């Protein structure tokens, strides 16, 4: 991929985010990325949890920077659409660590990043302090700009996932406070996973002066409802990977208990379809 190609993909991905109503799938390998692309999605994200789990590791930066970068490279090279990379919390506490990760991701051809405010590699579950996370987001923004790519920075806050705050109102206020500070630091989109009900999405969207990303999960309303509530972007996160894992579990249990393969037949992709899909040139 040339610098011109990457800049064009970055501009297209930025426009998709600003336009809103962006339904973004998250791939965990080249095969899933190619399937999503073939289905017609205009852009693809990676899922750090999905990548880690399918490599036999738990979520939460257990995979490490170097190995995650190799997986991101595989996905970027497998598709012709813009790819935004889930870099977890940046693989290091310091702003310089985040800048190093972003530099590598940009060099791989990605045009966006998800950056969490959740602290990994320590006991307990907590968030980086707001000022610290602002510095980390600014480092991501500056490093990408220095390399000439207008990276879409999706700043994730885990206030809802970690249930921080005494009640919904306090949790929402904390999420909004962080979201606004992250936008001031250079983020383009704010990601609040763990919010699945339309009224809370509406309250967040009304209070945040910027695009809001929420995540599809079992039990969540459909995309149209979430968009109507004010979400600009709805991503699948690791839900599709977990659904595939569930399908595989059903296949395994059927085969070992009955010696039949109806579960395989229900979702069988087809040898010819796979050969055609993976034989497509990416140049």
Protein Blocks (a to p, Z undefined) as FASTA:
>chain_A
ZZklmmmmmmmmmmmmmnopiacdddfbfklmmmmmmnopabdcddfklmmmmnopaehh
lnommlmmmmmmmmmmmpmbdcdddehjoopabfklmmmmmmmmmmnopabdcddfbdeh
iecjddddfklmmmmmmmmmmmmmmnopacddddddfklmnopajblklmmmmmmmmmmm
mmmnopabdcdehiabfklmmmmmmmpgcdddddddehiacfklmmmnopabdcekjmlm
mmmmmmmmmmmmmmmmnopaklmmmmonbjklmmmmmmpcfZZ
